[in-house]
Structure formats: C-alpha cells, structure tokens
C-alpha cells in the first residue's frame, strides 16, 4: 500500500504450456517481502490429498 494513495495491484504475465510444469511465482506478503510460490508443487500436493492422481 502506498501512503496516501490507496492499494496498488501488480500482475505478472506468465505463459503456460501444455505438458510443462506450472511456474513458481512471487507471493507478496508485504510491500517489500515476497516468497516464491511453487504452483506445480502446490497443484500436485492438492491433487494427491484429494486423491485425484
């Protein structure tokens, strides 16, 4: 959030390809702090826990 100007939203364009793993993208937790979010690992873990795989 910028002081006095409200919220700011940023987006990143990421090309996805069929048959390729999902990318890791930044997950912003604060204005100056981001952690990598591994979408492929998250997807695989969710499918496994829901028994889709």
Secondary structure per residue as TSV (DSSP state, phi and psi in degrees):
chain	resnum	aa	ss	phi	psi
A	1	X	-	360.0	132.9
A	2	X	B	-90.0	133.2
A	3	X	T	-56.6	121.7
A	4	X	T	79.2	-7.4
A	5	X	T	-113.6	-4.0
A	6	X	B	92.5	-166.3
A	7	X	-	-80.0	152.4
A	8	X	-	-125.3	134.6
A	9	X	-	-117.4	128.6
A	10	X	-	-119.1	147.4
A	11	X	-	-134.7	150.8
A	12	X	-	-120.5	134.8
A	13	X	-	-87.0	126.5
A	14	X	-	-130.9	122.1
A	15	X	-	-77.7	130.3
A	16	X	-	-106.2	144.8
A	17	X	-	-126.9	134.8
A	18	X	T	-58.8	133.5
A	19	X	T	86.7	-5.9
A	20	X	S	-105.2	152.6
A	21	X	-	-63.2	152.9
A	22	X	-	-69.6	152.1
A	23	X	-	-80.7	168.5
A	24	X	E	-97.5	132.0
A	25	X	E	-127.6	157.5
A	26	X	E	-73.3	137.1
A	27	X	E	-110.6	107.0
A	28	X	E	-80.2	121.9
A	29	X	E	-101.7	-18.0
A	30	X	E	-156.1	172.2
A	31	X	T	-54.7	-32.6
A	32	X	T	-124.9	22.2
A	33	X	E	-143.6	119.2
A	34	X	E	-131.0	149.2
A	35	X	E	-121.8	147.7
A	36	X	E	-71.6	134.4
A	37	X	E	-110.4	109.2
A	38	X	E	-82.5	99.2
A	39	X	H	-65.9	-35.2
A	40	X	H	-64.6	-47.1
A	41	X	H	-62.5	-41.9
A	42	X	H	-64.1	-43.8
A	43	X	H	-61.9	-48.3
A	44	X	H	-62.2	-41.5
A	45	X	H	-64.2	-42.1
A	46	X	H	-65.0	-45.6
A	47	X	H	-60.7	-41.7
A	48	X	H	-65.0	-44.9
A	49	X	H	-69.0	-27.7
A	50	X	T	-92.8	1.7
A	51	X	T	60.3	40.4
A	52	X	-	-86.3	-18.4
A	53	X	-	-95.6	360.0
